[in-house]
């Protein structure tokens, strides 16, 4: 199976444009759509979650499946930014094993992952794989953080292959890659 993918970010388009965009992606020869899931959009204030309208990732994935597309989800905590409310806590270390940060990630994943788990290919859905972290190798090299994030995803029922995404230079790949030992 060869994945031919293109990115369409559901949260950046009105829902009325989803079907045309996915249809056009398929018409271009893609068999898979890839999308980020931005934490700051889905939890704009701590403990306040929003998956309605153009933020309804479940509806977007279901539509992709109806149109015959596979899906790659990127629910990494960092997508070109984090929720601003995280900075209310003085000294919190973002994208690390800081207990305060990881507890917020866990709270978000407790809301998010039950929405995503049934969409996996292992559950009859179109989701082939999911991303653990995004461009982490350009930011840090905390393998324990990557392992902890992976463990949260697996505890939340994620069983499809997991991946990281980094720059192509050796240092970024070394820092951002998580290889099971």
Legacy VTK file of the C-alpha trace (Angstrom):
# vtk DataFile Version 3.0
C-alpha trace
ASCII
DATASET POLYDATA
POINTS 181 float
0.000 0.000 0.000
1.474 3.330 -1.059
0.307 6.397 0.836
-0.197 9.425 -1.380
-1.148 12.218 0.983
-1.952 15.882 1.052
-2.749 18.188 3.951
-6.128 19.780 4.565
-6.562 21.432 7.946
-10.255 21.153 8.835
-10.052 23.964 11.429
-8.850 26.449 8.798
-11.837 25.925 6.481
-15.561 26.459 6.867
-17.317 23.099 7.040
-19.069 23.995 3.773
-15.666 23.709 2.012
-14.587 20.362 3.487
-16.238 18.120 0.911
-15.001 20.060 -2.126
-11.483 20.233 -0.678
-11.352 16.506 0.086
-12.887 15.661 -3.295
-10.260 17.789 -5.064
-7.453 16.179 -3.066
-8.678 12.767 -4.192
-9.043 14.015 -7.785
-5.353 15.005 -7.679
-4.469 11.352 -7.035
-4.177 11.320 -3.257
-5.555 8.405 -1.299
-4.900 9.952 2.140
-5.528 13.275 3.854
-3.345 14.515 6.695
-4.339 17.081 9.288
-3.095 18.705 12.472
-5.290 18.856 15.580
-4.408 22.139 17.294
-4.627 22.009 21.079
-5.066 25.781 21.366
-8.142 25.654 19.103
-9.763 22.700 20.887
-9.040 23.905 24.443
-9.079 27.714 24.204
-9.303 28.052 27.993
-8.152 25.466 30.485
-10.837 22.799 30.830
-13.052 24.357 28.135
-13.191 22.112 25.071
-14.589 22.924 21.640
-15.147 20.348 18.915
-18.113 22.019 17.219
-18.545 23.389 13.706
-15.279 23.762 11.833
-13.499 22.236 14.869
-15.382 18.924 14.526
-12.504 16.615 13.682
-14.715 13.533 13.949
-17.040 14.856 11.235
-14.054 15.743 9.040
-12.549 12.263 9.370
-15.920 10.608 8.743
-16.401 12.693 5.607
-12.933 11.711 4.377
-13.836 8.061 4.894
-17.131 8.441 3.006
-15.159 9.925 0.110
-12.778 6.950 0.122
-9.752 8.621 1.720
-7.451 7.297 4.428
-6.433 9.728 7.188
-3.239 10.605 9.056
-3.874 12.559 12.261
-1.344 14.805 13.957
-2.663 15.390 17.505
0.721 16.563 18.758
0.519 18.984 21.662
2.616 21.498 19.716
1.356 22.710 16.354
3.141 26.002 15.647
2.083 27.097 19.121
0.498 25.996 22.378
-2.516 27.236 24.343
-1.631 30.647 25.783
-3.286 29.772 29.088
-0.405 27.370 29.820
1.786 30.410 30.526
-0.367 31.483 33.480
1.669 29.127 35.651
5.015 30.685 36.407
8.039 28.573 35.522
6.165 25.788 33.747
8.467 23.958 31.333
6.603 23.393 28.081
7.168 20.320 25.929
8.907 18.535 28.787
8.218 16.026 31.543
7.389 18.914 33.903
4.540 17.394 35.905
2.453 20.550 35.553
2.749 20.462 31.752
2.164 16.719 31.425
-0.941 16.889 33.648
-2.427 19.454 31.245
-1.519 17.256 28.268
-3.183 14.306 30.022
-6.351 16.355 30.638
-6.493 17.362 26.967
-5.882 13.815 25.777
-8.623 12.503 28.107
-11.042 14.652 26.129
-9.473 14.218 22.675
-8.387 10.590 22.408
-11.812 8.991 23.068
-12.970 10.939 20.002
-10.084 9.645 17.874
-9.727 6.030 19.022
-12.886 4.753 17.234
-11.676 6.375 13.993
-8.563 4.180 13.756
-8.230 1.638 10.976
-8.010 -1.039 13.691
-11.562 -0.041 14.708
-12.999 0.154 11.186
-12.148 3.817 10.631
-9.829 5.457 8.101
-7.036 6.643 10.453
-3.786 4.881 9.496
-1.359 6.533 11.907
-0.905 9.410 14.346
1.887 11.784 15.255
3.437 11.898 18.747
5.237 15.250 18.421
5.817 17.889 15.776
9.285 19.251 14.955
10.484 18.446 18.474
14.051 17.850 17.320
14.338 21.565 16.542
13.234 22.378 20.094
14.608 19.834 22.546
15.987 16.366 23.132
14.008 14.944 26.039
13.377 11.318 25.140
11.495 10.836 28.425
9.017 13.507 27.309
8.496 11.741 23.983
8.028 8.414 25.791
5.554 9.956 28.231
3.531 11.485 25.385
3.505 8.169 23.547
2.376 6.395 26.732
-0.518 8.857 27.161
-1.642 8.198 23.595
-1.466 4.439 24.018
-3.296 4.619 27.361
-5.984 6.598 25.535
-6.600 3.702 23.144
-4.353 4.729 20.275
-3.061 1.571 18.611
-2.181 2.633 15.081
1.483 3.289 14.254
2.858 6.447 15.852
5.445 8.760 14.322
7.351 11.988 14.853
8.039 14.668 12.275
11.311 16.603 12.159
13.726 18.421 9.909
15.978 16.317 7.701
19.300 17.224 9.328
20.940 14.665 11.621
20.697 16.647 14.885
16.960 17.291 14.508
16.292 13.685 13.597
18.345 12.412 16.541
16.655 14.761 19.021
13.101 14.303 17.765
13.022 10.595 17.006
11.671 8.038 19.443
12.848 4.519 18.753
11.558 1.701 20.943
14.391 0.064 22.775
LINES 1 182
181 0 1 2 3 4 5 6 7 8 9 10 11 12 13 14 15 16 17 18 19 20 21 22 23 24 25 26 27 28 29 30 31 32 33 34 35 36 37 38 39 40 41 42 43 44 45 46 47 48 49 50 51 52 53 54 55 56 57 58 59 60 61 62 63 64 65 66 67 68 69 70 71 72 73 74 75 76 77 78 79 80 81 82 83 84 85 86 87 88 89 90 91 92 93 94 95 96 97 98 99 100 101 102 103 104 105 106 107 108 109 110 111 112 113 114 115 116 117 118 119 120 121 122 123 124 125 126 127 128 129 130 131 132 133 134 135 136 137 138 139 140 141 142 143 144 145 146 147 148 149 150 151 152 153 154 155 156 157 158 159 160 161 162 163 164 165 166 167 168 169 170 171 172 173 174 175 176 177 178 179 180
